Amino acid sequence: MPVNPFTAFVFNIFIICAILLTAYTINFYYLAFLSLRRKDKHRVVALGTPTVTIQLPIYNERYVASRLVKAVCEMDYPKDKMKIMVLDDSDDDTVEMMSDIVTEYKKKGYDIAHIRRGTRKGYKAGALKYAMNLTETEYVAIFDADFIPPSWFLKKAMPYFATQHIGLVQCRWGHVNENYSAMTQAQALSLDFHFLIEQKAKSNSHLYMNFNGTAGIWKTECINDAGGWHTSTLVEDLDLSYRAQMKGWKCVFIPDIVVNAELPVQMNAAKRQQFRWAKGAIQCAVKLLGDILIKRHIPFETKIQAFVQLTRHFGYPLLLIQFLALPILLAANMNLHIVKFLPALTIATYLALGPFAYLLVIYNLWGKDWKQKAKILPYLLIYSAGMSVNNTVAVFDAVFGKKNEFLRTPKYGIVNKNDDWRGKVYNLPFTKTTLLEIFFGVYGLMGIMTAIFSKNPVFAPIIAIPTIGFFYVAYLSLAHSKFKRNKSSVPKSKKERMADNYYKMALIGMFSIIMFGAYMAYQGYTNDVYPLDLSRGYFDRISAGNDPAQMLQDLETVKSLLPKEGNPVWIFPTDTTNFARIQMDVDSLIDTIVSVRNEPKNSEAFNTAMIDIHARSINLRQNLMDATPYMYASFSNIVFSSVWIAAILGIFAVLKRKKEHLSSYDKMDDI
């Protein structure tokens, strides 16, 4: 049976995406195998007490910077061997706070400096590059503002520089606020997978591992030999660690040394962090992959794993393409089962490559505590799927070379479950990406209905997981967009109260438009697509039946369901999808059935007529299959969707204006 060219194209794209996503998934399980099979073999040697500079790059960190400096100064390491640099690019009251605390510790005998560049050029990488010009010690330790290094950190980590070619010792991240919310639990599990699977597997082999930007110690000679810090990407840590390993240096990961840090508690902050990581990784792929692939001294497996790590964020757009394609293929009645007529095998394969395999990894990593971690896995699946829109935008930003801007991830000093961040500064508003997440969520609802009505319910949960994720991420993005003033005790001005009212009305308007769009999508499916699905079912029965009375009844129903005229293929219309032509063919079928309904069922005339009727029914069913995908992309649907998106963008502009109003109020108060 011929397949519509558009459907065939979508199917091919769907299969390509499925193959690539499966390859990335299998590679993760390969690394899991390596990490579980190979034990840590890193030697330790007594290095004495070599000199070390601890660099603390910060930018507007009023809630956590003091905690960091205090933890570093309390390290159990000789003061004359330890130099502390507070690399402060802040432009708020963090500057005064750091100046005071640095002065305090200087009086206590610490070699600590408050370094201000007077510019933010190069962002964090620029600050680290500037600091290296002032660094004369043998080693450099780096901590981000939200980390809390233990007092024994240097004494335990330094001995892992056991051989001359080790250039970096990366330690594991802990999570001081892991149980704050379902979102922080999902982030924690994702990071644990990264460290205990990926970093461990690569550290214990000849594969390249990456510096995670913090909680690590560099050999100064290694940084200089690799070319120092570069500011051309948003992930200077990944960039430097790969360049160092290409020079022959070894990077090692120590899972037993855990440094606690604060996970983002605001969804918009988490999205910003994920965006930076995704965009930066693709930038590094563009920058480094060519050299990695052509260098002869780099083992082939190392090249493959470097390619996978640097390009793995392409999995997010691949996931979205699959998500968009699946309902179209289901509506066109394409067979997507691994083995035809065996849907159970399809869902079993999805489960085996996804949740079940992850459960096996969790069981091997956490042993008797695996059940507690397994409970978090559904949150991680939903959270990761929901982030795919945000990270896809980041990937395209990197591919098309959009200008870099290092946007920090705000932290609020959240440790306990009862700590609150909503009334603090640095809160981020939702971005336009949230609108895309809502769109994909609504599309997912339509996809679930398509799976059910096309008699493919096995695909409904596969569509439902990312759909829930999109709505979850979008909901928290909106719910966490609180533009509160820090000085809440100051009475609000008339303009500020008006801005508050604009914000409330805009949120109500946006919610109303989203609900209206969802209702119209449901109505559109019910009125335009579902009748075609029902008609295909009737043609199925006609093509296998031999009861003229039932056939006539089914055909009369089909005539009432289908449009009387029009062609859904409005760009390059074909005669086979013209509803007026289809109605005429149905009338012709009715005439044929009427002419033979009184013939004996065992007569040659009746059997010949039935063969003809069956063939024509199958042909009409195929015509409806060809028409169905275009019903989704009808001219009226495109116009309505454009108006719907424009309305949401208009409301988004109102919310942005609200944010600018409140920001201006805060700046005036700070003068």
Buried (B, 14 or more C-beta within 10 A) or exposed (E): EEBBEBBEEBBEBBBEBBEBBEEBBEBBBEBBBBBBEEEEEBEEEEEEBEBBBBBBBBBBBBBBBBBBBEBBBEBEBEBEBBBBBBBBBBEBEBBEBBBEBBEBBBEEEBBBBBBBBEEBEBBBBBBBBBBBEEBEBBBBBBBBBBBBBBEEBBEBBBBBBBEEEBBBBBBBBBBBBBEBBBBBBBBBBBBBBBBBBBBBBBBBBEBBBBBBBBBBBBBBEBBEBBEBBBBEBBBBBBBBBBBBBBEEBBBBBBBEBBBBBBBBBBBBBBBBBBBBBBBBBBBBBBBBBEEBEEEEEBEEEBBEBBBBBBBBBBBBBBBBBBBBBBBBBBBBBBEBBBEEEEBEEBBBBBBEBBBEBBBBBBBBBBEEEBEEBBEBBBBBBBBBBBBBBBBBBBBEBBBEEEEBEBBBBBBBBBBEEEEEBEEBBBBBBBBEBBBBBBBBBBBBBBBBBBBEBBBBEBBBEBBBBBBBBBBBBBBBBBEBBBBBBBEEEEEEEEEBEEBBEBBEEBBEBBEEBBEEBBEBBBEBBEEBBBBBBBBBBBBBEBBEBBBBEBBBEBBEBBBEBBBEEBBBBEEEEEEBBBBBBBBEBBEEBBEBBEEBBEBEEEEEEBBEBBEEBBEBBBBBBBBBBBBBBBBBBBEEBEEBBEEBBEBBEEBBEBBBBBBEBBEEBBEEEEE
